[in-house]
Amino acid sequence: MKTDTESAKNDNRLQDGVQSDSIITQLLKDDRSFPNNGKLPLVVYRGILALPQSRPAAVVENLFESNGWSGCWRNGIFGFHHYHSTAHEVLGVYSGSAEVQMGGPGGVCLTVGRGDVIIIPAGVAHKNLAAGRNFQIVGAYPLNQGPDMCYGKAGERPQPDKNIARVPLPQMDPVYGVDGPLAKQWKILG
């Protein structure tokens, strides 16, 4: 996975519970089974959340919701390749760690852990390869977006490709809000 050496700046505009750390990006292209997203890169904020021991999931939910990402849920990541053609998705790890694969069977693998945030563009396949017993995440979607479930099966496309092309960019970064690094990575215009 390629690493963007750019670091998120920690200043007085940041939300409570956010700390400065590195940003990782990876553009994942169509592999014929999974469309992925040739325009918007996967974005991972490593160790960005400084979470309390008590009620860490609630802190993540409040952060996402305050930045315009809604429909929060708590769980893990499915153990099979899947993607969403109708919504972008954010995952905030509040407990444990896991190895996940992004982009389908030929995609990239990364280990994520407590405090990491993964922003997945519509179309990018993701799968839990191995997780500790206590691995838990909060997931959410930009306002007015809801996920479908696609599996990369024969005959599933071209409708998901059309859906992905219509998914609007989010109004805000799920962690930093309006002026967050996601705006640069996804070239979101204000």
CORSULFEN-V297000 format. One record per pair of residues at least 12 apart in sequence whose ideal C-beta (glycine too) atoms are under 10 Angstrom apart, sorted by sequence separation. I is the first residue (numbers start at 1). J is the second residue. D is the distance in whole Angstrom. If there is no record, write none. Layout:
BEGIN
((I/J/D) (I/J/D))
END
This chain:
BEGIN
((8/20/5) (27/39/8) (28/40/9) (51/63/10) (60/72/8) (61/73/9) (98/110/9) (99/111/5) (100/112/6) (148/160/8) (170/182/7) (171/183/10) (173/185/9) (178/190/7) (7/20/6) (8/21/7) (27/40/8) (28/41/8) (61/74/8) (98/111/7) (99/112/8) (150/163/9) (169/182/9) (170/183/9) (173/186/9) (7/21/7) (8/22/8) (27/41/4) (28/42/6) (49/63/8) (58/72/10) (60/74/9) (77/91/7) (97/111/6) (98/112/6) (150/164/10) (169/183/9) (7/22/6) (8/23/6) (25/40/10) (26/41/6) (27/42/8) (48/63/10) (57/72/9) (76/91/10) (97/112/6) (98/113/8) (148/163/7) (173/188/8) (6/22/8) (7/23/7) (25/41/4) (26/42/5) (58/74/10) (71/87/9) (75/91/10) (77/93/10) (96/112/9) (97/113/4) (102/118/8) (112/128/10) (170/186/8) (172/188/8) (5/22/7) (6/23/6) (24/41/9) (25/42/7) (26/43/8) (57/74/5) (76/93/10) (96/113/7) (97/114/7) (107/124/8) (169/186/6) (171/188/8) (4/22/8) (5/23/9) (24/42/8) (25/43/5) (26/44/8) (71/89/10) (72/90/9) (74/92/10) (95/113/9) (96/114/7) (98/116/10) (100/118/8) (102/120/7) (107/125/7) (109/127/10) (111/129/9) (169/187/8) (170/188/7) (3/22/7) (4/23/5) (5/24/10) (6/25/9) (24/43/7) (25/44/8) (69/88/9) (76/95/10) (79/98/10) (83/102/10) (93/112/5) (95/114/6) (97/116/9) (106/125/10) (107/126/9) (110/129/10) (111/130/9) (112/131/9) (113/132/9) (118/137/8) (120/139/9) (122/141/10) (169/188/5) (171/190/9) (3/23/8) (4/24/6) (23/43/7) (24/44/4) (69/89/9) (72/92/9) (74/94/8) (76/96/9) (81/101/7) (83/103/9) (92/112/10) (93/113/6) (94/114/6) (103/123/10) (104/124/9) (105/125/9) (107/127/9) (109/129/7) (114/134/9) (117/137/9) (122/142/10) (169/189/8) (3/24/5) (4/25/5) (23/44/7) (24/45/8) (69/90/5) (74/95/10) (77/98/7) (81/102/10) (83/104/8) (91/112/8) (93/114/6) (94/115/8) (103/124/6) (104/125/4) (109/130/10) (114/135/9) (116/137/9) (117/138/9) (118/139/9) (2/24/7) (3/25/8) (4/26/9) (22/44/9) (23/45/6) (24/46/6) (76/98/7) (81/103/9) (82/104/10) (92/114/10) (93/115/7) (94/116/10) (102/124/6) (103/125/6) (104/126/9) (105/127/9) (113/135/9) (114/136/9) (145/167/7) (1/24/6) (2/25/7) (3/26/9) (22/45/8) (23/46/7) (67/90/9) (69/92/10) (77/100/6) (81/104/6) (92/115/9) (93/116/5) (102/125/7) (103/126/8) (104/127/8) (112/135/9) (122/145/8) (145/168/8) (1/25/9) (2/26/6) (21/45/7) (22/46/5) (77/101/10) (81/105/7) (92/116/8) (93/117/8) (101/125/8) (102/126/5) (103/127/10) (144/168/8) (1/26/5) (2/27/8) (20/45/10) (21/46/5) (22/47/8) (23/48/9) (91/116/8) (92/117/5) (93/118/8) (101/126/7) (102/127/8) (112/137/9) (122/147/9) (125/150/9) (142/167/9) (143/168/10) (145/170/8) (19/45/10) (21/47/4) (22/48/9) (64/90/6) (81/107/9) (91/117/7) (92/118/8) (100/126/6) (101/127/5) (122/148/10) (125/151/9) (141/167/10) (142/168/8) (144/170/10) (1/28/10) (18/45/9) (20/47/9) (21/48/5) (63/90/10) (64/91/10) (90/117/6) (91/118/4) (92/119/10) (100/127/7) (101/128/8) (123/150/8) (125/152/6) (142/169/8) (143/170/8) (144/171/10) (19/47/7) (20/48/8) (21/49/9) (64/92/7) (90/118/7) (91/119/8) (99/127/10) (100/128/6) (101/129/5) (122/150/10) (142/170/4) (143/171/7) (19/48/6) (21/50/10) (63/92/7) (89/118/8) (90/119/5) (91/120/7) (99/128/8) (100/129/6) (141/170/9) (142/171/7) (143/172/9) (18/48/6) (19/49/7) (20/50/10) (60/90/9) (89/119/8) (90/120/7) (98/128/6) (99/129/4) (100/130/9) (142/172/8) (17/48/9) (18/49/7) (19/50/5) (60/91/9) (61/92/8) (88/119/7) (89/120/5) (98/129/7) (99/130/5) (100/131/8) (17/49/6) (18/50/7) (19/51/10) (60/92/4) (88/120/7) (89/121/8) (98/130/7) (99/131/7) (142/174/8) (17/50/6) (59/92/9) (60/93/9) (61/94/9) (87/120/9) (88/121/6) (89/122/8) (97/130/9) (98/131/4) (99/132/10) (141/174/9) (14/48/10) (15/49/10) (16/50/9) (17/51/7) (60/94/5) (87/121/10) (88/122/5) (97/131/7) (98/132/7) (140/174/7) (17/52/8) (57/92/8) (59/94/8) (77/112/9) (87/122/6) (88/123/9) (89/124/9) (91/126/8) (96/131/7) (97/132/6) (100/135/10) (56/92/9) (58/94/9) (84/120/8) (86/122/7) (88/124/9) (96/132/4) (99/135/10) (4/41/9) (8/45/7) (56/93/9) (57/94/5) (83/120/8) (84/121/9) (85/122/6) (86/123/10) (89/126/8) (95/132/9) (96/133/7) (97/134/9) (98/135/5) (123/160/7) (8/46/10) (10/48/10) (56/94/4) (57/95/8) (83/121/9) (84/122/6) (85/123/6) (95/133/10) (96/134/4) (97/135/6) (98/136/10) (122/160/9) (123/161/8) (2/41/9) (4/43/9) (7/46/10) (17/56/9) (55/94/9) (56/95/7) (83/122/8) (84/123/8) (95/134/5) (96/135/4) (98/137/9) (4/44/10) (8/48/7) (83/123/6) (84/124/9) (94/134/10) (95/135/7) (96/136/6) (123/163/8) (124/164/9) (1/42/9) (3/44/9) (51/92/9) (77/118/9) (83/124/6) (84/125/10) (94/135/10) (95/136/4) (96/137/9) (122/163/7) (123/164/4) (17/59/5) (51/93/9) (52/94/10) (83/125/5) (84/126/9) (93/135/7) (94/136/6) (95/137/8) (122/164/5) (123/165/9) (1/44/8) (3/46/9) (16/59/8) (17/60/8) (49/92/6) (51/94/6) (82/125/7) (83/126/7) (93/136/8) (94/137/7) (121/164/8) (122/165/9) (15/59/10) (48/92/9) (49/93/8) (51/95/9) (81/125/5) (82/126/7) (83/127/10) (92/136/10) (93/137/5) (94/138/6) (122/166/9) (123/167/8) (17/62/8) (18/63/7) (45/90/10) (49/94/8) (80/125/10) (81/126/7) (82/127/7) (92/137/6) (93/138/8) (122/167/4) (16/62/9) (17/63/6) (37/83/9) (47/93/10) (80/126/10) (81/127/5) (91/137/5) (92/138/5) (121/167/8) (122/168/10) (15/62/9) (16/63/8) (34/81/7) (36/83/8) (43/90/9) (44/91/10) (45/92/9) (80/127/6) (90/137/9) (91/138/7) (92/139/8) (105/152/9) (15/63/6) (33/81/8) (34/82/9) (35/83/7) (40/88/8) (78/126/8) (79/127/7) (80/128/9) (90/138/8) (91/139/5) (92/140/8) (104/152/6) (121/169/9) (34/83/6) (77/126/6) (78/127/7) (79/128/5) (90/139/7) (91/140/8) (16/66/10) (35/85/7) (69/119/9) (77/127/7) (78/128/6) (79/129/8) (89/139/6) (90/140/5) (15/66/7) (37/88/9) (77/128/4) (79/130/9) (89/140/7) (90/141/8) (119/170/9) (15/67/8) (76/128/6) (77/129/9) (79/131/8) (88/140/10) (89/141/6) (90/142/8) (64/117/9) (87/140/10) (88/141/7) (89/142/9) (63/117/9) (77/131/8) (87/141/5) (88/142/6) (119/173/8) (60/115/10) (76/131/6) (86/141/9) (87/142/7) (119/174/7) (44/100/10) (89/145/9) (117/173/10) (119/175/9) (60/117/8) (84/141/8) (87/144/9) (88/145/7) (117/174/7) (44/102/9) (56/114/8) (77/135/8) (87/145/4) (89/147/7) (117/175/6) (56/115/9) (76/135/6) (86/145/7) (87/146/6) (88/147/9) (42/102/5) (75/135/10) (76/136/6) (77/137/7) (86/146/6) (87/147/4) (42/103/8) (75/136/7) (76/137/6) (84/145/9) (86/147/6) (87/148/8) (119/180/10) (74/136/6) (75/137/7) (77/139/9) (84/146/9) (85/147/9) (86/148/5) (119/181/10) (51/114/7) (74/137/7) (75/138/9) (76/139/10) (84/147/4) (85/148/6) (86/149/10) (119/182/6) (46/110/9) (51/115/6) (73/137/9) (74/138/6) (75/139/7) (83/147/9) (84/148/6) (85/149/9) (86/150/9) (121/185/10) (42/107/9) (49/114/8) (50/115/7) (73/138/7) (74/139/8) (82/147/10) (83/148/9) (84/149/7) (85/150/5) (117/182/10) (121/186/8) (36/102/9) (37/103/9) (42/108/8) (44/110/7) (46/112/9) (47/113/8) (49/115/4) (72/138/6) (73/139/5) (82/148/10) (83/149/8) (84/150/7) (119/185/8) (36/103/5) (46/113/9) (47/114/8) (48/115/6) (49/116/8) (72/139/7) (73/140/8) (82/149/6) (83/150/5) (119/186/8) (34/102/10) (36/104/7) (42/110/9) (44/112/7) (47/115/5) (48/116/7) (49/117/7) (71/139/8) (72/140/5) (73/141/10) (82/150/6) (83/151/8) (34/103/7) (35/104/10) (46/115/8) (47/116/6) (48/117/5) (69/138/10) (71/140/6) (72/141/9) (81/150/10) (82/151/6) (83/152/7) (34/104/4) (45/115/9) (46/116/6) (47/117/9) (69/139/9) (70/140/6) (71/141/5) (81/151/7) (82/152/8) (33/104/6) (34/105/9) (36/107/8) (45/116/7) (46/117/9) (69/140/4) (70/141/7) (71/142/9) (78/149/9) (80/151/7) (81/152/6) (85/156/9) (31/103/7) (32/104/9) (33/105/8) (34/106/9) (44/116/6) (45/117/4) (46/118/10) (68/140/9) (69/141/6) (70/142/8) (71/143/9) (80/152/10) (85/157/9) (30/103/10) (31/104/5) (33/106/9) (34/107/8) (44/117/7) (45/118/8) (65/138/10) (67/140/9) (69/142/6) (70/143/6) (71/144/10) (78/151/10) (28/102/6) (29/103/8) (30/104/9) (31/105/8) (32/106/10) (43/117/8) (44/118/5) (45/119/8) (64/138/7) (68/142/6) (69/143/7) (70/144/8) (71/145/8) (85/159/8) (86/160/9) (28/103/4) (31/106/6) (43/118/8) (44/119/8) (63/138/9) (64/139/9) (65/140/7) (67/142/10) (68/143/5) (70/145/9) (71/146/7) (85/160/4) (26/102/7) (27/103/10) (28/104/8) (31/107/8) (42/118/7) (43/119/4) (44/120/10) (60/136/10) (62/138/10) (64/140/4) (67/143/10) (68/144/10) (69/145/9) (70/146/9) (71/147/8) (84/160/9) (85/161/8) (87/163/9) (88/164/10) (26/103/8) (42/119/7) (43/120/8) (60/137/8) (61/138/5) (63/140/10) (64/141/9) (83/160/8) (85/162/8) (86/163/5) (87/164/10) (28/106/10) (29/107/10) (41/119/9) (42/120/6) (43/121/8) (60/138/4) (61/139/10) (64/142/10) (65/143/10) (85/163/4) (86/164/8) (28/107/6) (40/119/9) (42/121/7) (57/136/7) (59/138/9) (60/139/10) (61/140/8) (84/163/9) (85/164/5) (88/167/6) (28/108/7) (40/120/9) (41/121/7) (56/136/9) (57/137/9) (58/138/9) (60/140/9) (84/164/9) (85/165/9) (86/166/8) (87/167/6) (88/168/9) (90/170/9) (26/107/9) (40/121/4) (57/138/5) (83/164/9) (85/166/9) (86/167/6) (87/168/10) (88/169/8) (26/108/6) (39/121/8) (40/122/8) (42/124/6) (56/138/9) (85/167/8) (88/170/6) (92/174/8) (37/120/9) (38/121/10) (40/123/8) (41/124/9) (84/167/9) (87/170/10) (90/173/9) (91/174/10) (92/175/8) (24/108/10) (26/110/9) (37/121/4) (39/123/9) (40/124/8) (42/126/9) (90/174/4) (36/121/8) (37/122/6) (38/123/9) (89/174/10) (90/175/8) (24/110/8) (36/122/10) (37/123/4) (88/174/9) (35/122/9) (36/123/5) (37/124/5) (35/123/4) (36/124/5) (34/123/7) (35/124/8) (36/125/7) (49/138/10) (34/124/8) (35/125/8) (34/125/4) (24/116/9) (28/120/10) (33/125/8) (34/126/10) (90/182/9) (28/121/8) (30/123/8) (21/115/8) (23/117/10) (24/118/9) (25/119/10) (27/121/9) (31/125/8) (88/182/10) (21/116/9) (28/123/9) (19/115/8) (21/117/10) (23/119/10) (28/124/5) (18/115/10) (27/124/10) (28/125/8) (17/115/10) (26/124/9) (28/126/10) (88/186/9) (18/117/9) (1/102/8) (69/170/7) (1/103/10) (68/170/7) (69/171/10) (67/170/9) (68/171/5) (69/172/8) (67/171/9) (68/172/4) (69/173/9) (67/172/5) (68/173/9) (69/174/4) (1/107/9) (2/108/9) (66/172/9) (67/173/6) (68/174/8) (69/175/9) (1/108/5) (67/174/5) (1/109/8) (64/172/10) (66/174/9) (67/175/7) (1/110/6) (65/174/9) (67/176/7) (68/177/8) (64/174/5) (67/177/5) (68/178/9) (63/174/7) (64/175/8) (66/177/8) (67/178/8) (63/175/6) (63/176/10) (67/180/8) (60/174/9) (63/177/10) (35/150/8) (60/175/10) (67/182/10) (34/150/8) (34/151/9) (35/152/9) (33/151/9) (34/152/5) (33/152/4) (32/152/9) (33/153/8) (31/152/8) (33/154/8) (35/156/10) (34/156/10) (35/157/7) (33/156/9) (34/157/9) (35/158/9) (33/157/9) (40/164/9) (32/157/9) (35/160/6) (39/164/9) (34/160/9) (35/161/6) (38/164/10) (39/165/9) (49/175/8) (30/157/10) (37/164/7) (40/167/9) (48/175/6) (35/163/9) (36/164/9) (45/173/9) (48/176/9) (35/164/6) (40/169/8) (45/174/9) (35/165/10) (37/167/9) (43/173/9) (45/175/6) (30/161/9) (43/174/10) (45/176/9) (43/175/10) (48/181/10) (45/180/9) (45/181/8) (43/180/10) (45/182/9) (43/181/8) (43/182/6) (43/184/10) (40/182/10) (43/185/5) (42/185/9) (43/186/8) (41/185/6) (40/185/8) (41/186/8) (40/186/5) (39/186/8) (40/187/9) (39/187/9) (40/188/10) (37/186/10) (25/181/9) (18/175/6) (17/175/9) (18/176/7) (23/181/6) (27/185/10) (18/177/10) (23/182/9) (25/184/10) (15/175/7) (25/185/6) (14/175/8) (15/176/7) (23/184/9) (25/186/10) (14/176/6) (15/177/7) (18/180/10) (23/185/7) (13/176/8) (14/177/9) (13/177/8) (8/173/10) (13/178/9) (14/179/10) (15/180/10) (13/179/7) (14/180/9) (8/175/8) (9/176/9) (13/180/9) (8/176/7) (9/179/10) (8/180/8) (9/181/9) (8/181/6) (7/181/9) (6/181/7) (4/181/9) (6/184/8) (6/185/9) (4/184/10) (4/185/8))
END
